[in-house]
Amino acid sequence: MSFCELRIPVDSNTTENILSKILITCSDLRYDRVVLCQTDNLRAPTSNNSSSSKKKKRKLNETEETSIVPSSAWTCPKPFVARIPDLITQRCRQTNRQFRLYSRLNVIVHDNQSLHYLKRAEVQQNFDLISLQPATRDILMYLLTATTIQYELIVLDPSDPELLPFPSKLMRAASERGITFELIYSNALRDSFERRNLLAFGRSLATNIFKHGQSIIFSSNASNSLQIRSPYDMMEIGQLFGFNEELSKKIINQNPMDVLARSFSRRKTVQGTVWLDTEKDNKQQTTIEPFVATETITL
C-alpha cells in the first residue's frame, strides 16, 4: 500500500538539514511519495479594499507570510531542488522500496483577474502539482465554476472559518471535473480553535458533500517533523469526520494517488487520451501513444 504526503512546505529559507529530518520522518512513517510545496500569492493591482481588509483579518499560516506581488509583476517561481537523504536511499536499496519527491506550486488567489497567469507553460510544466487556495469565500465560489485553469487541488484552510458553509452542488460538480479538496491538519495539533474548525470542515464534507470519501485528501503542511502524523493516525481522523474505516483508508491511499495520476495526465497527455513522449538522441523525436493510466503512469 502506497502512502503520499502531498504538502511539505519549502522556500528559500529551507535548509537541507531541516528538510532531511522531515523526509526521514516521512520515510519512517511509511510515506513513500512526498510533495515539496512552494506557496506564492497572486493579486491583481486593481483589487478592491474590501478583499484586502478580509485578508488582514484572516489568520495566516507561516507559509503565507510572504509579500503579495501584483499580478502584472508576478513571475513563476522555480521548482525547489532537493536531494533525497542518503539514509533513505540506503533503506530503499535494502528493502526494495521506492521513495519519490514531487514539486508543487500552491497559489493563494485573491481575485479572479489574475488567474490567466496560471495558464503559462512554465507553470503548467515545471510543477508536478498545482493547487489553488482561495483567500475569500467569493474566490472559492469562482474557482469552483472556473473551467479554463488546469490544476489538481483546492485548499480548504481551516484557519478561515468564513469558507463555511460549503457550496455543496458546486463542489460536487468540481469533483466530477477531477478537482480534489485538501484539508490541512498541522495547525490543529497546537491550537484548539484550529481543531474545532478542522472538525467542522471535515464533518461538513463527510455528511453533506462527499459521503463516499471521494475528492478529499489530508495534508500536514508540516514545517518540522513533530507535526507529521502517520497514515494510520490520519485514518482515525477520517473516522472522527464520520467516515468508516474503508472510506478513511480510501482518503489516505487511493485519493492522493488519483491526484498524482491527474497531474501526470495534465503535463504529459493531450486531453487525457494521447501520451506525448520526447526522446533525445541525435535528433529530437516525439512519439505519440494511446494513454492508459494504469499501464503508463509510474508514480
Secondary structure, DSSP 8 states (H G I E B T S, - for coil): ---EEEEEE--TT--HHHHHHHHHHHHHTT--EEEEEEEEEEB-TT--HHHHHHHHHS---GGG-S---BGGG------------HHHHHHHHHHT---EEEEEEEEEE--SSSGGGGGSHHHHHH-SEEEEEESSHHHHHHHHH--SS--SEEEE-TT-GGG-S--HHHHHHHHHTT-EEEEE-TGGGT-HHHHHHHHHHHHHIIIII-TT-TTEEEE---SSGGG---HHHHHHHHHHHT--HHHHHIIIIIHHHHHHHHHHHHHHEETTTEEEEEEESSSEEEEEEE--HHHH---
